[in-house]
Amino acid sequence: SISNRNMAAVEGIFDTDSEDELPPGWEERVTTDGRVYYANHNEKNTQWVHPSSGKRKRVLGELPYGWEQHTDDEGRIYYVDHVTRITTYTDPRLAFAVSEDKEWRQRFD
């Protein structure tokens, strides 16, 4: 099991750029198939589109070098970085999530 101290130590490491900054009370999460969704802790709901930019995102590919995925005793997925020895519930691939917007697909497909 992961200690709260370890989780608190890595809070805020995976900041996004200013365009994708989340409003207070929001959290970015990832499904097991790589779809990014947004949890609104104020309203207690979730949605697929970013609350500010309206973008849909997906994480792709393998975990970065040194990272490993595990499941805790309550069934929640967490990540271990063996290089820096940190543990987090935040998928490290979120920093590299790609847009699923129609405009992006037309331009690059």
C-alpha positions in Angstrom: 0.0 0.0 0.0 1.2 3.6 -0.7 1.6 6.0 2.2 -0.1 9.4 2.0 3.3 11.0 2.6 4.7 9.5 -0.6 1.6 10.7 -2.6 1.8 14.2 -1.1 5.5 14.4 -2.0 4.8 14.1 -5.7 1.7 16.3 -5.9 2.0 19.0 -8.5 4.9 17.3 -10.4 2.8 16.7 -13.5 1.7 20.3 -14.3 0.3 21.0 -17.7 0.9 24.1 -19.8 -1.2 27.2 -19.2 -3.7 26.6 -22.0 -4.6 23.3 -20.3 -4.5 24.6 -16.7 -7.4 23.2 -14.7 -9.8 25.4 -12.7 -9.7 24.9 -8.9 -11.3 21.7 -7.7 -10.6 19.8 -11.0 -8.4 16.8 -11.5 -7.1 15.1 -14.7 -7.4 11.3 -14.8 -6.8 8.5 -17.2 -8.9 5.4 -18.0 -7.2 2.0 -18.4 -7.5 2.3 -22.2 -5.8 5.7 -22.2 -8.7 8.1 -22.4 -8.2 11.3 -20.4 -11.2 12.5 -18.3 -11.7 15.3 -15.9 -13.1 15.0 -12.3 -14.8 18.0 -10.9 -14.6 17.6 -7.1 -16.7 20.7 -6.5 -19.7 19.3 -8.4 -18.8 15.6 -7.9 -19.0 14.7 -11.6 -16.7 13.8 -14.5 -16.5 14.7 -18.2 -14.5 13.8 -21.2 -13.7 17.3 -22.4 -11.3 19.7 -20.7 -13.3 22.2 -18.6 -11.5 25.3 -20.0 -10.2 24.3 -23.5 -12.9 21.9 -24.5 -10.3 19.4 -25.8 -10.4 15.7 -25.6 -7.1 13.9 -24.9 -5.6 10.4 -24.9 -2.3 9.1 -23.5 -0.4 6.8 -25.9 2.4 4.4 -25.7 4.4 2.7 -23.0 5.3 4.2 -19.6 8.5 6.3 -19.6 11.8 4.6 -18.8 11.9 3.4 -15.2 8.2 3.6 -14.5 6.0 0.7 -13.5 2.2 0.4 -13.1 0.7 -1.4 -10.0 -2.7 -1.8 -8.4 -3.2 -1.1 -4.7 -5.3 -3.1 -2.3 -8.4 -1.1 -3.2 -8.0 -1.7 -6.9 -6.7 1.7 -7.8 -3.9 2.0 -10.3 -0.7 3.7 -9.2 2.7 4.3 -10.7 6.2 3.8 -9.4 9.3 5.7 -10.8 12.2 3.5 -9.9 14.7 6.1 -11.1 13.6 8.9 -8.7 11.9 6.5 -6.2 8.5 8.3 -6.2 5.0 6.9 -6.2 1.9 8.6 -7.6 -1.6 7.9 -8.7 -1.1 10.3 -11.6 -0.2 8.6 -14.9 3.2 10.0 -16.0 2.0 9.9 -19.6 -0.5 12.7 -18.9 2.3 15.3 -19.5 2.4 14.0 -23.1 -1.3 13.4 -23.8 -2.4 14.1 -27.4 -5.5 15.8 -28.5 -8.3 13.8 -30.0 -9.9 16.9 -31.6 -11.3 16.5 -35.1 -9.2 19.4 -36.3 -6.0 17.7 -35.2 -6.9 14.4 -36.9 -7.7 16.1 -40.2 -4.4 18.0 -40.2 -2.1 15.1 -39.3 -3.8 11.9 -40.4 
